[in-house]
Amino acid sequence: MLLGITGLSTSIVFIGGLLGGIGLILGLAFLTTARRTGTDRTMALAGVVTSAIAVVVSVLAAIVFVWYANRTQECYQPDSFQQYTQCVHEQFTGD
C-alpha cells in the first residue's frame, strides 16, 4: 500500500508509474498469499487499487505531456518567456 500511495502522489512526474507498477505486482502477490493463508486482504486490496490508479494517472500525464509538446513544438526557440507564452496562446486559440 505504501508503494501505491507514493506512486499516486508522484504519478504526475512519471516516477509514480514505476512505483505503482511495483506496488501492483507486490499487492497482487500478497493478495494470492492472503487468499491461501486466509489472512485479511484489506491492505493488499488497497495497495492494488492505489497502485493501479497511480499507473493510470502516470499514463494519462505522459499522454498529455506528449500532446502538449507536439502542439507547441514551434514555440521552443523563443527569445523570451513572453514570446513563448504568446506563441503557446496562439497555438491553442488559433489567433
Secondary structure as UniProt FT lines:
FT   HELIX           2..9
FT   HELIX           11..13
FT   HELIX           15..37
FT   HELIX           42..71
FT   HELIX           73..75
FT   HELIX           81..93
//
